[in-house]
Amino acid sequence: MHTTRYGSVCFTALSLLGLSLQAQDKKDLTFRQIFKGEATGLYQPLPNIKGWADDTHYIQYRTDGGASKAWKVEAATGKSEPYVTPPEGATVEVHNNDVIYTSPEGQQTQLTSDTAQERNPTLSPDGKFVAFTRGNDLYAIEISTKKEIRYTTDGSDVIYNGWASWVYYEEILGRASRYRAFWWSPDSRYIAYMRFDDSKVPVFPIYSEKGQHGYLENTRYPKAGDTNPAVKIGTVAVGGGATLWSDFNENEDQYFGAPFFTPEGRLWVQWMNRGQDNLKIYEIDPATGKKKEIYDEKQKTWIDWYDAIPFLAGSKGFILRSDKSGWAHLYWHNMDGTLKKQLTDGNWTVKDIRSIDNKQQLIYFTARKEASPRTDLYQVSLKTGVITRLTFGDYMHTVDVSPNGSYFITTYSNLATPPRTALLNNKGKVVRELGDAKGSQFDQYNLATTRLQYYKTRDGLELPMTITMPLHMEQGKKYPILISIYGGPDAGNVYDTWKMPLTTQWWAEEGVIQVAIDNRSSGQLGKMGMNYIHRQLGKHEIEDYMDAAIWLKSQPWADPTKVCMTGGSFGGYMTCMALTYGADVFTHGMANFAVTDWRLYDSHYTERYMDTPQENPEGYRITSPITYADRYKGLIRIVHGTMDDNVHMQNSMQLVDKLENLNKHFEFMVYPGERHGWRSVKSLHSDNEAYRFIYRNLLERPFPESFTK
């Protein structure tokens, strides 16, 4: 492992002088190159490779005469020929509130015509039906006859059939679901769907200032400890009729994850208790709705949902990735759920399965095994259990594996090496280098380098951070520190990979030390590290950041009076904690759309880590920055969108109220009508205001006029 260990980063006067002398032969990037898109020649595009035509040919898109054309490239030889993309088949979409069907030949047919809006139209696997929701009821339409089938009739403002309740959309099914909570069976004979009853879920009002009188947007949003939606999951025949409800009691305090279908078309349902420390998978009898337990996992802290269950061919079982040991590993189960074999083991983390070669009985997976800040590709033999690393070097690898694992393409880099792309076979041998992102002008510029550094926590854990030092450092001068973080569980941002943003170079030229830090729950230490935070979400994390910042402040090149943290959402929460709980360490902060009290956030996310406020009142008290507002003594900039429907502006308002009552000075910026983060016309204003904060408080220089022109 070629990393700089704890306490070993040292910049002597001699090394700084050497850097300055070397820099004289190169040029700095200009403002217009960094912020206005003027050409630099730093980088060149990597080959545009998108997937595989088959197990031995990848697909590359090349620009010819201004048009992008697909080529089918033979992996073994590099020979290519024009690739005729297989027809995507039929598609469906909603246009002007109506469902439009487009045949494989391109012929369009309007399937619905009414004033109500259809949502999430989804083709059946056999291409004969389209299912959708309308008015919170579930429907399908037969394409050939335009016959509409209505499966449910009780949809209302609190009853949703096939349309997810907010907390399920945000935390369980995921934003990619677009609220869709129905699934076709593989044989198109039935639809599985969830029914939500939000009648007992509290309403949270979000105020809009628009118009003369404004208006309220009311959302059924369960905060920590609140009543959750009552949920049922059932199946209905494609032709209609009564729904066969799975054998669960909808009035129990429970959750359901996204269902899976076995290769034989059997429905598997994920169930979890309210405490989220017991996950079960049940097979549902298609004739009676009775459930049969397939899998049961319990942990002392919490369990995450399964996003995928890969099945082996020939009913030879399925693979689960579980972190029940404290580290995520692969387990091979028989179809009845009994454990056949644990496939991986050790103090390292399996990320995901990329391909299964059923013939050779090999599973290809990515893992953080060689070093936690890097990801590699491996194969494990179902026959022998032997694990083989297929990627190479001290790089972060992003891989695309062919369908059966005969080849893979990797884009690899590290903090010192711009990305490159290579083709390898399943023995890990490089077949061809395919591209290098390093441009022709790369060596003509002064570029700040980012280094990996380890720090020790107060209880002896070793964790990574990255440090980007200023360009043109002067001997004896101390520089401000800007720490950008997120900090949420299993969401680290310290990796040994090339950092592309040119804005990093701007702040290096301006003289800012830029730092990213991972805490113990970031994933670097697996689930073992995450378990520390159970029932005290935020406390260990901010203490880890404090320990890292204390080390940073002790270095000869750091200005201990200018240590700024910035982040959004969970990162905003961490920033609020930094300026209150950690006020003796951190001096400045920019907190964007932050949680300020976990009682104010949604039930499923919060209780996963904290349990309910009724069960853990002290945990909620000690993890709120409002509790420590009396310690605040630096300068924080609090930013929120007024219509944030995820982290409600209520969070920032309660912190603002507390700081005002304590007669504390702070900054507060609101963005009217904006949701959780923003990519609107207000983005420029938000960015510039953050930059003003850096110039005024960290650099103590006027804000350059270039930013406002």
PyMOL commands that set and color helices and strands:
alter all, ss='L'
color gray80, all
select helices_A, chain A and resi 13-23+31-35+166-171+175-177+313-315+442-444+502-510+526-533+539-553+570-580+598-600+603-610+617-622+625-631+650-661+682-699+705-708
alter helices_A, ss='H'
color red, helices_A
select strands_A, chain A and resi 48-54+57-64+67-74+80-82+91-95+98-102+108-110+118-123+129-134+137-142+147-150+159-161+182-184+190-197+203-208+215-220+230-237+244-245+254-256+260-261+267-273+278-284+291-298+318-322+329-333+339-342+349-357+362-368+376-381+387-389+396-401+407-414+417-425+430-436+450-456+462-468+479-484+513-517+558-568+588-592+635-641+667-671
alter strands_A, ss='S'
color yellow, strands_A
deselect
rebuild
show_as cartoon
